[in-house]
Amino acid sequence: MELKEIIEAAWQDRELLTETHTVEAIESVVQHLDQGEIRVAEPSDDGWKVNEWIKKAVILYFPTQQMITMEVGPFEFHDKISLKKNYHELGVRVVPHGLARYGSYLAPGVIMMPLM
């Protein structure tokens, strides 16, 4: 079964979120997003196209994850999605107080600025 089919089935039947292969499929989609291999929305000849099944996978990711506490220096976060890591390896500059969650793609050369 393809990722898209697994995600669509889980969207219709949330009981499938208890099955290992469903959780692994959701995690795989988020990993592909994190690496920039797929996108929730992308440009097309008719404007922006939303890949609904990928959007559904992101929404389904939340109930499959446990709340965790992350400490970064004096800062503490309590969330279901970890912070993105390895900015140097990714070729991304992150200005203090800028942050991104795992699953968000940052292209090389991007400069992350904090929200104002």
N, CA and C of each residue as an Amber inpcrd file, in Angstrom:
protein
   348
   0.8460000  -1.1790000   0.0000000   0.0000000   0.0000000   0.0000000
   0.8910000   1.2420000   0.0000000   0.5740000   2.2070000  -0.8090000
   1.3500000   3.4390000  -0.8990000   1.0790000   4.3440000   0.3010000
   2.0180000   5.2530000   0.5580000   1.8550000   6.1980000   1.6620000
   0.5270000   6.9420000   1.5720000   0.2160000   7.4270000   0.3900000
  -1.0100000   8.2010000   0.2090000  -2.2410000   7.3840000   0.6100000
  -2.2870000   6.1330000   0.2070000  -3.4280000   5.2690000   0.5470000
  -3.5230000   5.0260000   2.0490000  -2.3830000   4.8390000   2.7010000
  -2.3640000   4.6130000   4.1520000  -2.8690000   5.8560000   4.8740000
  -2.4050000   7.0280000   4.4460000  -2.8170000   8.2850000   5.0730000
  -4.3120000   8.5050000   4.8780000  -4.7960000   8.3120000   3.6650000
  -6.2270000   8.5080000   3.3870000  -7.0770000   7.5470000   4.2100000
  -6.6350000   6.2970000   4.3590000  -7.3820000   5.3290000   5.1650000
  -7.4240000   5.7600000   6.6330000  -6.2930000   6.2210000   7.1500000
  -6.2330000   6.6700000   8.5500000  -7.0700000   7.9250000   8.7620000
  -7.1500000   8.7670000   7.7350000  -7.9680000   9.9800000   7.8380000
  -9.4430000   9.6000000   8.0050000  -9.8500000   8.5340000   7.3270000
 -11.2430000   8.0850000   7.4010000 -11.5220000   7.2580000   8.6610000
 -10.4940000   6.5700000   9.1620000 -10.6620000   5.6870000  10.3190000
  -9.5040000   5.9020000  11.2910000  -9.7340000   6.7340000  12.2930000
  -8.6640000   7.0910000  13.2460000  -8.2000000   5.9090000  14.0960000
  -8.9650000   4.8310000  14.1210000  -8.5200000   3.6320000  14.8320000
  -7.2220000   3.0880000  14.2220000  -7.0010000   3.3810000  12.9540000
  -5.7790000   2.9190000  12.2790000  -4.5280000   3.5840000  12.8450000
  -4.6970000   4.6710000  13.6090000  -3.5420000   5.3410000  14.2190000
  -2.8950000   4.4830000  15.3010000  -3.5470000   3.4010000  15.6930000
  -2.9620000   2.4870000  16.6820000  -2.0890000   1.4250000  16.0260000
  -2.1180000   1.3610000  14.6890000  -1.3460000   0.3470000  13.9760000
   0.0440000   0.8800000  13.6190000   1.0460000   0.0600000  13.8450000
   2.4410000   0.4480000  13.6250000   2.6910000   0.9150000  12.1990000
   2.1730000   0.2100000  11.2110000   2.4640000   0.5820000   9.8200000
   1.8510000   1.9400000   9.4730000   0.7330000   2.2910000  10.1170000
   0.1170000   3.6000000   9.8750000   0.9840000   4.6970000  10.4740000
   1.4290000   4.5070000  11.7070000   2.2870000   5.4990000  12.3690000
   3.5900000   5.6510000  11.5960000   4.1640000   4.5460000  11.1410000
   5.4060000   4.6090000  10.3600000   5.1950000   5.3690000   9.0460000
   4.0430000   5.1920000   8.4260000   3.7480000   5.9100000   7.1790000
   3.6490000   7.4110000   7.4390000   2.9710000   7.7870000   8.5080000
   2.8350000   9.2040000   8.8730000   4.2130000   9.7890000   9.1510000
   5.0250000   9.0830000   9.9320000   6.3660000   9.5570000  10.2440000
   7.2190000   9.6680000   8.9800000   7.0240000   8.7690000   8.0410000
   7.7640000   8.8240000   6.7880000   7.4040000  10.0780000   5.9920000
   6.1270000  10.4200000   5.9510000   5.6980000  11.6320000   5.2480000
   6.3440000  12.8600000   5.8830000   6.3380000  12.9410000   7.2160000
   6.9270000  14.0900000   7.9010000   8.4310000  14.1410000   7.6440000
   9.0790000  12.9940000   7.5890000  10.5130000  12.9650000   7.2800000
  10.7650000  13.4700000   5.8600000   9.9370000  13.0680000   4.9180000
  10.0750000  13.5600000   3.5440000   9.8640000  15.0750000   3.4780000
   8.9280000  15.5790000   4.2650000   8.7210000  17.0340000   4.3510000
   9.9600000  17.7010000   4.9160000  10.4920000  17.1370000   5.9880000
  11.6620000  17.6970000   6.6560000  12.8440000  17.8180000   5.7030000
  12.9690000  16.8620000   4.8060000  14.0910000  16.8330000   3.8660000
  13.7910000  17.5760000   2.5640000  12.5890000  18.1350000   2.4600000
  12.2370000  18.9110000   1.2720000  11.9210000  18.0640000   0.0570000
  11.6480000  16.7870000   0.2560000  11.3650000  15.8850000  -0.8610000
   9.9180000  15.9980000  -1.3520000   9.0280000  16.4120000  -0.4670000
   7.6240000  16.6380000  -0.8120000   7.1840000  17.9380000  -0.1650000
   6.0470000  18.4610000  -0.6050000   5.5260000  19.7200000  -0.0650000
   4.0260000  19.6160000   0.1530000   3.5400000  20.2920000   1.1740000
   2.1000000  20.3560000   1.4030000   1.4490000  21.1860000   0.3030000
   2.0820000  22.2680000  -0.0830000   1.5790000  23.1120000  -1.1660000
   2.7320000  23.4180000  -2.1130000   2.4100000  23.4530000  -3.3990000
   3.4530000  23.7120000  -4.3910000   2.8710000  24.4950000  -5.5620000
   3.7300000  25.2590000  -6.2200000   3.2290000  26.0290000  -7.3590000
   2.8630000  25.1080000  -8.5260000   1.8330000  25.5010000  -9.2510000
   1.4330000  24.7710000 -10.4550000   1.0710000  25.8020000 -11.5250000
   0.7370000  25.3520000 -12.7000000   0.3620000  26.2600000 -13.7860000
  -0.8870000  27.0710000 -13.4460000  -1.7310000  26.5270000 -12.5690000
  -2.9790000  27.1990000 -12.1780000  -2.8790000  27.9050000 -10.8310000
  -1.6830000  28.1810000 -10.3640000  -1.4890000  28.7720000  -9.0330000
  -1.0260000  27.7050000  -8.0630000  -1.2000000  27.9400000  -6.7870000
  -0.7400000  26.9950000  -5.7690000  -1.6790000  25.8120000  -5.6570000
  -1.1000000  24.6280000  -5.5740000  -1.8400000  23.3800000  -5.4390000
  -1.5520000  22.8020000  -4.0580000  -2.5920000  22.4500000  -3.3210000
  -2.4320000  21.8250000  -2.0110000  -2.4880000  20.3160000  -2.1820000
  -1.4950000  19.6390000  -1.6530000  -1.4670000  18.1760000  -1.6410000
  -2.1880000  17.7290000  -0.3710000  -3.4890000  17.5370000  -0.4980000
  -4.3500000  17.2800000   0.6610000  -3.8950000  16.0960000   1.4970000
  -3.4380000  15.0330000   0.8530000  -3.0480000  13.8510000   1.6190000
  -1.8300000  14.1310000   2.4890000  -0.9400000  15.0010000   2.0300000
   0.2320000  15.3560000   2.8370000  -0.2060000  16.2310000   4.0020000
  -1.1060000  17.1530000   3.7500000  -1.6700000  17.9880000   4.8160000
  -2.3420000  17.1110000   5.8790000  -3.0660000  16.1110000   5.4450000
  -3.7170000  15.1800000   6.3780000  -2.6760000  14.4380000   7.2120000
  -1.5660000  14.0420000   6.5840000  -0.5070000  13.3360000   7.3240000
   0.0560000  14.2170000   8.4350000   0.2330000  15.5070000   8.1490000
   0.7460000  16.4290000   9.1720000  -0.2460000  16.5140000  10.3360000
  -1.5160000  16.6300000  10.0230000  -2.5410000  16.6990000  11.0740000
  -2.5720000  15.4000000  11.8740000  -2.4430000  14.2660000  11.2000000
  -2.4460000  12.9620000  11.8820000  -1.1760000  12.7230000  12.6910000
  -0.1140000  13.4510000  12.3890000   1.1450000  13.2940000  13.1170000
   0.9710000  13.6720000  14.5920000   0.1850000  14.7090000  14.8500000
   0.0260000  15.1920000  16.2230000  -0.5240000  14.1370000  17.1830000
  -1.6270000  13.4430000  16.8640000  -2.1180000  12.4490000  17.8250000
  -1.2260000  11.2230000  17.9710000  -0.2650000  11.0430000  17.0760000
   0.6270000   9.8840000  17.1890000   1.8680000  10.1860000  18.0230000
   2.0370000  11.4470000  18.4120000   3.2360000  11.8570000  19.1510000
   2.9040000  12.1490000  20.6130000   3.8750000  11.9130000  21.4790000
   3.7330000  12.2030000  22.9020000   4.2720000  13.5940000  23.1990000
   3.7250000  14.2410000  24.1860000   4.2620000  15.5250000  24.6440000
   5.6390000  15.2800000  25.2560000   6.5940000  16.1170000  24.9040000
   7.9400000  16.0240000  25.4700000   8.3970000  17.4160000  25.8940000
   9.2660000  17.4480000  26.8750000   9.8710000  18.7010000  27.3090000
  11.2630000  18.7740000  26.7190000  11.5420000  19.8980000  26.0530000
  12.8540000  20.1200000  25.4460000  13.4620000  21.3390000  26.1090000
  14.6850000  21.2100000  26.5700000  15.3760000  22.3320000  27.1800000
  16.5180000  22.7460000  26.2650000  16.5660000  24.0330000  25.9760000
  17.6080000  24.6010000  25.1410000  18.1580000  25.7970000  25.9120000
  19.3220000  25.6000000  26.5340000  19.8460000  26.6630000  27.3900000
  18.8090000  27.0030000  28.4550000  18.5140000  28.3010000  28.6370000
  17.5410000  28.6870000  29.6520000  16.0870000  28.5420000  29.1810000
  15.8780000  28.1140000  27.9510000  14.5280000  28.0290000  27.3960000
  13.9760000  26.6170000  27.5140000  12.6800000  26.5370000  27.7270000
  12.0050000  25.2510000  27.8170000  10.7980000  25.2510000  26.8950000
  10.6280000  24.1480000  26.1830000   9.4810000  23.9600000  25.3090000
   8.7950000  22.6670000  25.7130000   7.4830000  22.6380000  25.6410000
   6.7200000  21.4240000  25.9290000   5.7730000  21.2330000  24.7500000
   6.0890000  20.2610000  23.8990000   5.3730000  20.1330000  22.6430000
   5.4290000  18.6870000  22.1570000   4.7250000  18.4120000  21.0790000
   4.7010000  17.0790000  20.4850000   5.6990000  16.9360000  19.3420000
   6.2370000  18.0310000  18.8560000   7.1720000  17.9740000  17.7360000
   8.4970000  18.5800000  18.1700000   9.5650000  17.8510000  17.9630000
  10.8810000  18.3340000  18.3880000  11.3460000  19.4950000  17.5140000
  12.3440000  20.1900000  18.0200000  12.9280000  21.2870000  17.2590000
  13.8520000  20.7330000  16.1760000  13.9510000  21.4490000  15.1010000
  14.8450000  21.0750000  14.0040000  16.2920000  21.1990000  14.5000000
  17.1720000  20.3850000  13.9690000  18.5690000  20.3690000  14.4020000
  19.4900000  20.4050000  13.1910000  20.7820000  20.5140000  13.4760000
  21.8450000  20.4160000  12.4660000  21.8110000  21.5400000  11.4390000
  21.5580000  22.7530000  11.8890000  21.4860000  23.8920000  10.9740000
  22.7770000  24.0720000  10.1700000  23.9170000  23.8720000  10.8210000
  25.1890000  24.0390000  10.1100000  25.2750000  23.0800000   8.9260000
  24.9490000  21.8060000   9.1870000  24.9790000  20.8100000   8.1210000
  23.9860000  21.1460000   7.0080000  22.8790000  21.7700000   7.3620000
  21.8540000  22.1350000   6.3780000  22.2110000  23.3990000   5.6040000
  23.2340000  24.1200000   6.0900000  23.6200000  25.3610000   5.4300000
  22.6420000  26.4910000   5.7150000  22.0520000  26.4620000   6.9060000
  21.0360000  27.4420000   7.2900000  21.5670000  28.2950000   8.4310000
  21.3800000  29.5930000   8.3270000  21.7490000  30.5140000   9.4080000
  20.5140000  30.7590000  10.2580000  20.6600000  30.6180000  11.5730000
  19.5490000  30.8470000  12.4910000  19.9490000  31.9390000  13.4650000
  19.2500000  33.0590000  13.3920000  19.4710000  34.1950000  14.2840000
  18.8510000  33.8530000  15.6340000  19.4520000  34.2880000  16.7720000
  18.8760000  33.9700000  18.0830000  17.3700000  34.2390000  18.1560000
  16.7150000  33.3040000  18.7510000  15.2590000  33.2360000  18.9490000
  14.5220000  32.7690000  17.7080000  15.2280000  32.5100000  16.6150000
  14.6010000  31.8730000  15.4580000  14.5850000  30.3740000  15.7130000
  13.5300000  29.6960000  15.3130000  13.4890000  28.2540000  15.4770000
  12.5400000  27.6470000  14.4640000  12.7190000  26.3730000  14.2420000
  11.8480000  25.6240000  13.3420000  11.6160000  24.2530000  13.9540000
  10.4730000  23.6820000  13.6730000  10.1620000  22.3350000  14.1380000
  10.6430000  21.3100000  13.1240000  10.8870000  20.1200000  13.6260000
  11.1770000  18.9820000  12.7550000  10.0050000  18.8480000  11.7830000
  10.3030000  18.5730000  10.5420000   9.2670000  18.4230000   9.5310000
   9.1650000  19.6290000   8.6190000   9.7740000  20.7390000   9.0490000
   9.7660000  21.9270000   8.1840000  11.0710000  21.9470000   7.3950000
  10.9630000  22.1280000   6.0980000  12.1420000  22.1320000   5.2480000
  12.7410000  23.5300000   5.1980000  14.0500000  23.5960000   5.3780000
  14.7880000  24.8480000   5.2450000  15.8590000  24.6300000   4.1860000
  15.7780000  25.3640000   3.1080000  16.7370000  25.2100000   2.0190000
  18.0820000  25.7990000   2.4080000  19.1810000  25.2700000   1.8610000
  20.4890000  25.8730000   2.1200000  20.4630000  27.3560000   1.7450000
  21.1110000  28.1630000   2.5820000  21.1670000  29.5990000   2.3530000
  20.0530000  30.3800000   3.0260000  19.0780000  29.6940000   3.5960000
  17.9910000  30.3700000   4.3040000  18.5420000  31.0100000   5.5690000
  17.9910000  32.1630000   5.9360000  18.3230000  32.8070000   7.2090000
  17.0450000  32.8170000   8.0420000  17.0670000  32.1300000   9.1650000
  15.9180000  32.0510000  10.0740000  15.9660000  33.2650000  11.0060000
  14.9020000  34.0450000  10.9900000  14.7930000  35.2120000  11.8560000
  13.6560000  34.9750000  12.8480000  13.7620000  35.5640000  14.0320000
  12.6530000  35.3890000  14.9970000  11.4190000  36.1600000  14.5430000
  10.2740000  35.6900000  14.9960000   9.0390000  36.4250000  14.7440000
   9.0390000  37.6980000  15.5630000   8.4730000  38.7220000  15.0330000
   8.4230000  39.9930000  15.7660000   7.0320000  40.2350000  16.2740000
